Amino acid sequence: MKDIIQESLKNTYTYLEYKNLVKHLLAEGKSTGPNQSEALTNYSLLNDKRMKRLDKTIKLTENTQLEIAKVTQPQTWLVITEGWCGDAAQNLPVIDKMASLNSNIELKLVLRDENLALMDLFLTNGGRSIPKLIILDKDVNVINTWGPRPKVATKMVADYKAEHGALDATFKQDLQVWYNKDKGQSTQNDFVEMIQNSFLKEA
């Protein structure tokens, strides 16, 4: 596992580099990843606008800021993502804002479809769901993971699947509406809980 993680760390982007990559690909009418389609490009375009808006509007609570300050050991927050992923676009601006508060935290992003060996180490219910955050200590040991969405949204997905068998366009739209109303609060709550449980603080 550690060898795969270390290899993937060679392929990382900063948050800004990732956003620039998405923007430059969109200028060519493309999305990230080997599979190209009009739908994926349209999702990427929507997500590019979404991230720009969230970068400006996401507010971290005082409690979140206090808890992030308690991270005293150097660590890497490695996020597996793709530009066309709606959950990634909603959560990456929040994660970046939290990571930027503390110099002990380095945020790095990798593209899923270029790092499938890494992705397959961190499946969610057998699926390659993203975004997936892997928290590493300075020796590249896995401290904890998070994703592909906040716990509240994960329950929404599970409940809908239980009732309807699968996610459809209506649910996906409803989920984006929920994200817009939540304003990153549930993601912050998840991270605060991880820190309070000492997964991050005592790396």
Residue frames relative to the residue before (quaternion, step in Angstrom):
aa qw qx qy qz dx dy dz
M 1.0000 0.0000 0.0000 0.0000 0.00 0.00 0.00
K 0.6805 0.5083 -0.3129 0.4251 3.58 0.80 -0.99
D 0.6234 0.5429 -0.3431 0.4460 3.59 1.04 -0.73
I 0.6529 0.5075 -0.3119 0.4679 3.58 0.98 -0.86
I 0.6477 0.5131 -0.3176 0.4651 3.58 0.96 -0.87
Q 0.6702 0.5022 -0.3049 0.4535 3.59 0.87 -0.94
E 0.6326 0.5210 -0.3274 0.4704 3.58 1.04 -0.74
S 0.6627 0.5093 -0.2985 0.4609 3.57 0.99 -0.88
L 0.6107 0.5733 -0.3479 0.4211 3.59 1.10 -0.69
K 0.5917 0.5648 -0.3632 0.4461 3.60 1.26 -0.34
N 0.7239 0.4464 -0.2199 0.4778 3.57 1.24 -0.48
T 0.4392 0.7549 -0.4087 0.2649 3.57 1.24 0.30
Y 0.2594 -0.7114 0.6324 0.1636 3.48 -1.41 0.39
T 0.4377 -0.5825 0.5858 0.3547 3.52 -1.29 0.33
Y 0.6794 -0.4678 0.3525 0.4420 3.57 -1.24 0.20
L 0.6612 0.5048 -0.3047 0.4639 3.58 0.95 -0.89
E 0.6470 0.5123 -0.3183 0.4665 3.59 0.96 -0.85
Y 0.6324 0.5339 -0.3205 0.4607 3.56 1.03 -0.81
K 0.6669 0.4944 -0.3035 0.4677 3.58 0.87 -0.93
N 0.6502 0.5090 -0.3132 0.4691 3.58 1.02 -0.79
L 0.6125 0.5439 -0.3412 0.4611 3.58 1.06 -0.74
V 0.6532 0.5086 -0.3043 0.4713 3.57 0.89 -0.97
K 0.6662 0.5168 -0.2971 0.4480 3.58 0.92 -0.95
H 0.6870 0.4841 -0.2862 0.4602 3.58 0.91 -0.93
L 0.6341 0.5109 -0.3314 0.4766 3.59 1.04 -0.72
L 0.6385 0.5262 -0.3287 0.4553 3.58 0.99 -0.80
A 0.6132 0.5512 -0.3462 0.4475 3.59 1.08 -0.68
E 0.6958 0.4125 -0.2490 0.5327 3.57 1.27 -0.47
G 0.5300 -0.6501 0.3952 0.3745 3.57 1.31 0.13
K 0.5808 0.5897 -0.3540 0.4354 3.56 1.21 0.55
S 0.2958 -0.6849 0.6219 0.2380 3.52 -1.40 0.19
T 0.6150 -0.4920 0.4207 0.4503 3.58 -1.26 0.01
G 0.7112 0.4740 -0.3275 0.4027 3.56 -1.27 0.36
P 0.6147 -0.5956 0.3877 0.3421 3.58 -1.24 0.48
N 0.6740 0.4627 -0.2940 0.4952 3.59 1.16 -0.53
Q 0.0633 -0.8090 0.5842 -0.0104 3.54 -0.67 1.13
S 0.1642 0.7596 -0.6182 0.1181 3.54 -0.98 0.90
E 0.6448 -0.5130 0.3887 0.4123 3.55 -1.25 0.34
A 0.6326 0.5468 -0.3272 0.4401 3.57 1.04 -0.82
L 0.6766 0.4863 -0.2993 0.4650 3.60 0.87 -0.94
T 0.6385 0.5163 -0.3271 0.4677 3.58 1.02 -0.76
N 0.6494 0.5121 -0.3155 0.4652 3.58 1.00 -0.81
Y 0.6229 0.5200 -0.3366 0.4778 3.60 1.04 -0.76
S 0.6575 0.5217 -0.3073 0.4485 3.57 0.95 -0.91
L 0.6349 0.5317 -0.3202 0.4600 3.55 1.02 -0.83
L 0.6505 0.5088 -0.2977 0.4788 3.55 0.98 -0.90
N 0.6828 0.4976 -0.2801 0.4557 3.57 0.95 -0.93
D 0.5927 0.5604 -0.3583 0.4542 3.57 1.10 -0.68
K 0.6673 0.4807 -0.2885 0.4904 3.58 0.95 -0.89
R 0.6269 0.5552 -0.3228 0.4410 3.55 1.03 -0.89
M 0.6869 0.4835 -0.2908 0.4581 3.60 0.83 -0.98
K 0.6280 0.5326 -0.3395 0.4546 3.58 0.98 -0.80
R 0.6653 0.4966 -0.3002 0.4698 3.57 0.96 -0.88
L 0.6953 0.4847 -0.2828 0.4490 3.57 0.86 -0.97
D 0.5827 0.5763 -0.3725 0.4355 3.59 1.08 -0.67
K 0.7118 0.4485 -0.2464 0.4811 3.56 1.08 -0.76
T 0.7959 0.3857 -0.1596 0.4385 3.58 0.98 -0.83
I 0.5540 0.6203 -0.4095 0.3750 3.62 1.13 -0.47
K 0.1036 -0.7796 0.6168 0.0313 3.54 -0.90 1.00
L 0.2917 -0.7341 0.5872 0.1765 3.55 -0.94 0.92
T 0.4535 -0.6862 0.4950 0.2801 3.56 -0.93 0.88
E 0.6483 -0.5078 0.3940 0.4082 3.54 -1.27 0.37
N 0.6378 0.5337 -0.3246 0.4505 3.58 1.01 -0.81
T 0.6310 0.5210 -0.3286 0.4716 3.59 0.99 -0.83
Q 0.6671 0.5092 -0.3056 0.4497 3.58 0.87 -0.93
L 0.6489 0.5183 -0.3122 0.4613 3.58 0.98 -0.81
E 0.6890 0.4822 -0.2852 0.4598 3.58 0.93 -0.90
I 0.6314 0.5263 -0.3372 0.4590 3.60 0.97 -0.79
A 0.6205 0.5578 -0.3324 0.4397 3.58 1.08 -0.71
K 0.6281 0.5640 -0.3291 0.4231 3.60 1.20 -0.46
V 0.5179 0.6106 -0.4327 0.4144 3.61 1.24 -0.10
T 0.0639 -0.8590 0.5077 -0.0171 3.57 -0.27 1.27
Q 0.6916 0.4397 -0.2747 0.5029 3.60 1.25 -0.27
P 0.5424 -0.6234 0.4428 0.3479 3.61 -0.98 0.78
Q 0.1172 0.7880 -0.5959 0.1009 3.56 -0.95 0.87
T 0.3294 -0.7165 0.5838 0.1929 3.50 -1.32 0.46
W 0.1914 -0.7337 0.6403 0.1226 3.52 -1.01 0.91
L 0.0723 -0.8194 0.5682 -0.0235 3.55 -0.22 1.33
V 0.0803 -0.8228 0.5626 0.0010 3.58 -0.53 1.20
I 0.2600 -0.7269 0.6184 0.1470 3.54 -0.94 1.00
T 0.1119 0.8201 -0.5403 0.1519 3.58 -0.63 1.10
E 0.0924 -0.7342 0.6571 0.1436 3.55 -1.41 -0.14
G 0.6121 -0.6117 0.3734 0.3342 3.55 -1.11 0.69
W 0.6827 0.5002 -0.2877 0.4482 3.60 1.13 -0.59
C 0.5712 0.6357 -0.3671 0.3672 3.61 1.26 -0.22
G 0.4020 -0.7489 0.4831 0.2100 3.58 -0.59 1.18
D 0.6400 0.5171 -0.3308 0.4622 3.60 1.00 -0.79
A 0.6310 0.5314 -0.3337 0.4561 3.58 1.03 -0.77
A 0.6672 0.5139 -0.3097 0.4413 3.58 0.88 -0.92
Q 0.6693 0.4963 -0.2979 0.4659 3.58 1.06 -0.70
N 0.7736 0.3986 -0.1915 0.4539 3.60 0.99 -0.76
L 0.5921 0.6083 -0.3777 0.3698 3.61 1.02 -0.66
P 0.6479 0.5087 -0.3546 0.4423 3.67 0.86 -0.72
V 0.6387 0.5112 -0.3252 0.4743 3.60 1.08 -0.70
I 0.6657 0.5031 -0.2995 0.4627 3.57 0.90 -0.95
D 0.6468 0.5154 -0.3209 0.4615 3.59 0.96 -0.85
K 0.6592 0.5147 -0.3157 0.4481 3.57 0.91 -0.88
M 0.6519 0.4983 -0.3141 0.4775 3.59 1.02 -0.77
A 0.6710 0.5080 -0.3053 0.4455 3.59 0.85 -0.95
S 0.6617 0.5408 -0.3082 0.4181 3.58 1.01 -0.81
L 0.5784 0.6075 -0.3686 0.4007 3.59 1.25 -0.29
N 0.7995 0.2590 -0.0884 0.5347 3.58 1.12 -0.62
S 0.4041 -0.7512 0.4723 0.2221 3.58 -0.62 1.15
N 0.5731 0.5818 -0.3843 0.4306 3.61 1.25 -0.19
I 0.6920 0.4463 -0.2591 0.5048 3.57 1.26 -0.34
E 0.0686 -0.7776 0.6245 0.0233 3.55 -0.84 1.03
L 0.2241 -0.7849 0.5686 0.1024 3.55 -0.65 1.14
K 0.0318 0.7827 -0.6193 0.0530 3.56 -0.86 1.03
L 0.1921 -0.7919 0.5743 0.0786 3.56 -1.03 0.84
V 0.0612 -0.7732 0.6295 0.0467 3.56 -1.13 0.73
L 0.4646 -0.6660 0.5071 0.2888 3.55 -1.16 0.62
R 0.5464 -0.6671 0.4077 0.3004 3.55 -0.81 1.05
D 0.7709 0.4242 -0.2259 0.4181 3.55 0.61 -1.16
E 0.6371 0.4606 -0.3376 0.5177 3.56 1.32 -0.02
N 0.7536 0.2967 -0.1579 0.5650 3.58 1.32 -0.14
L 0.0813 0.8541 -0.5088 0.0713 3.57 0.88 0.98
A 0.5830 0.5670 -0.3840 0.4373 3.61 1.09 -0.56
L 0.6445 0.4922 -0.3064 0.4985 3.57 1.07 -0.78
M 0.6494 0.5322 -0.3203 0.4387 3.58 0.84 -1.00
D 0.7042 0.4956 -0.2776 0.4258 3.57 0.88 -0.92
L 0.5684 0.5524 -0.3859 0.4722 3.57 1.31 -0.05
F 0.7894 0.2820 -0.1050 0.5351 3.57 1.19 -0.55
L 0.1312 0.8179 -0.5413 0.1440 3.55 0.83 1.05
T 0.2679 -0.7235 0.6110 0.1775 3.55 -1.27 0.48
N 0.8183 -0.1302 0.0263 0.5592 3.57 -0.42 1.23
G 0.7287 -0.4483 0.2233 0.4671 3.53 1.03 0.87
G 0.6740 0.4997 -0.2856 0.4632 3.60 1.28 -0.07
R 0.4938 -0.6573 0.4935 0.2841 3.55 -1.24 0.56
S 0.1106 0.8423 -0.5144 0.1171 3.55 0.79 1.09
I 0.0549 -0.7882 0.6129 -0.0042 3.53 -1.02 0.93
P 0.5252 -0.1127 -0.8375 -0.1004 1.50 -2.37 0.86
K 0.1479 -0.7536 0.6326 0.1000 3.55 -1.19 0.61
L 0.1778 -0.7916 0.5812 0.0627 3.54 -0.70 1.14
I 0.0992 -0.7712 0.6281 0.0292 3.55 -0.89 1.02
I 0.1947 -0.7924 0.5712 0.0888 3.57 -0.63 1.12
L 0.0934 -0.8243 0.5578 -0.0253 3.55 -0.61 1.25
D 0.3715 -0.6900 0.5621 0.2645 3.56 -1.09 0.65
K 0.7459 -0.4259 0.2642 0.4387 3.59 -1.27 0.07
D 0.6923 0.4352 -0.2677 0.5096 3.59 1.25 -0.39
V 0.5109 -0.6835 0.3762 0.3610 3.58 1.32 0.40
N 0.3755 0.6688 -0.5344 0.3552 3.55 1.02 0.83
V 0.4463 -0.6835 0.5047 0.2809 3.59 -1.03 0.78
I 0.2434 -0.7736 0.5730 0.1182 3.57 -0.69 1.13
N 0.7777 -0.1640 0.1751 0.5811 3.54 0.89 -0.97
T 0.2025 -0.7499 0.6058 0.1721 3.56 -1.31 0.13
W 0.0978 -0.7713 0.6260 0.0597 3.53 -1.29 0.42
G 0.6333 0.5504 -0.3994 0.3694 3.55 -1.14 0.55
P 0.5518 0.0093 -0.7883 -0.2722 1.46 -2.51 0.13
R 0.7798 0.1588 -0.1182 0.5939 3.59 1.24 0.01
P 0.6803 -0.4775 0.3381 0.4414 3.62 -1.21 0.25
K 0.6690 -0.5329 0.3437 0.3878 3.57 -1.18 0.61
V 0.6260 0.5455 -0.3386 0.4427 3.58 1.00 -0.83
A 0.6930 0.4616 -0.2681 0.4846 3.57 0.91 -0.94
T 0.5948 0.5664 -0.3564 0.4454 3.59 1.10 -0.66
K 0.6512 0.4957 -0.3050 0.4870 3.57 1.03 -0.80
M 0.6116 0.5448 -0.3467 0.4571 3.59 1.02 -0.73
V 0.6562 0.5105 -0.2975 0.4695 3.57 0.97 -0.91
A 0.6722 0.5037 -0.2956 0.4551 3.57 0.87 -0.98
D 0.6604 0.5092 -0.3052 0.4598 3.58 0.94 -0.87
Y 0.6661 0.5015 -0.3072 0.4588 3.58 0.95 -0.85
K 0.6464 0.5152 -0.3162 0.4656 3.57 1.00 -0.85
A 0.6361 0.5392 -0.3255 0.4458 3.57 1.02 -0.83
E 0.7238 0.4364 -0.2419 0.4766 3.56 1.01 -0.82
H 0.8161 0.2788 -0.1102 0.4940 3.59 0.90 -0.93
G 0.5360 -0.6592 0.3916 0.3533 3.61 1.23 -0.17
A 0.7966 -0.0632 0.0652 0.5976 3.59 1.10 -0.62
L 0.5264 -0.5991 0.4884 0.3541 3.54 -1.30 0.27
D 0.1125 -0.7914 0.5975 0.0631 3.57 -0.99 0.79
A 0.7502 -0.4073 0.2737 0.4432 3.56 -1.33 0.05
T 0.6191 0.5552 -0.3437 0.4362 3.57 1.06 -0.75
F 0.6728 0.4834 -0.3046 0.4701 3.58 0.89 -0.92
K 0.6520 0.5295 -0.3292 0.4315 3.58 0.89 -0.90
Q 0.6338 0.5104 -0.3223 0.4837 3.56 1.09 -0.70
D 0.6454 0.5211 -0.3103 0.4643 3.56 1.00 -0.88
L 0.6331 0.5373 -0.3294 0.4495 3.57 1.05 -0.77
Q 0.6504 0.5036 -0.3191 0.4707 3.60 0.98 -0.79
V 0.6125 0.5316 -0.3393 0.4766 3.59 1.09 -0.72
W 0.6344 0.5256 -0.3215 0.4668 3.57 1.02 -0.85
Y 0.6355 0.5263 -0.3277 0.4602 3.60 0.92 -0.90
N 0.6688 0.5169 -0.3065 0.4377 3.57 0.88 -0.93
K 0.6761 0.4725 -0.2858 0.4878 3.57 1.05 -0.75
D 0.6585 0.5397 -0.3016 0.4291 3.58 1.05 -0.82
K 0.1581 -0.8465 0.4923 0.1266 3.59 1.18 -0.66
G 0.7226 -0.4769 0.2501 0.4334 3.58 0.98 0.84
Q 0.4358 0.7326 -0.4432 0.2774 3.57 1.27 -0.07
S 0.6749 0.5036 -0.3085 0.4425 3.61 0.89 -0.87
T 0.6186 0.5231 -0.3399 0.4777 3.57 1.07 -0.69
Q 0.6361 0.5159 -0.3226 0.4745 3.57 0.96 -0.84
N 0.6497 0.5302 -0.3210 0.4401 3.58 0.92 -0.88
D 0.6316 0.5355 -0.3280 0.4547 3.58 1.01 -0.82
F 0.6934 0.4743 -0.2811 0.4639 3.57 0.90 -0.93
V 0.6045 0.5404 -0.3485 0.4701 3.57 1.04 -0.73
E 0.6570 0.5104 -0.3088 0.4610 3.57 0.95 -0.87
M 0.6352 0.5222 -0.3333 0.4612 3.60 0.98 -0.79
I 0.6669 0.4939 -0.3042 0.4678 3.57 0.92 -0.88
Q 0.6684 0.5016 -0.3034 0.4578 3.57 0.91 -0.87
N 0.6682 0.4608 -0.2903 0.5068 3.57 1.20 -0.51
S 0.5084 -0.7146 0.3590 0.3193 3.54 1.40 0.28
F 0.3692 0.7285 -0.5045 0.2801 3.61 1.18 0.27
L 0.7610 0.3559 -0.1954 0.5059 3.58 0.99 -0.80
K 0.6519 0.5788 -0.3062 0.3824 3.51 0.95 -0.99
E 0.8005 0.2673 -0.1148 0.5240 3.58 0.94 -0.90
A 0.1214 0.8258 -0.5387 0.1148 3.56 0.96 0.85
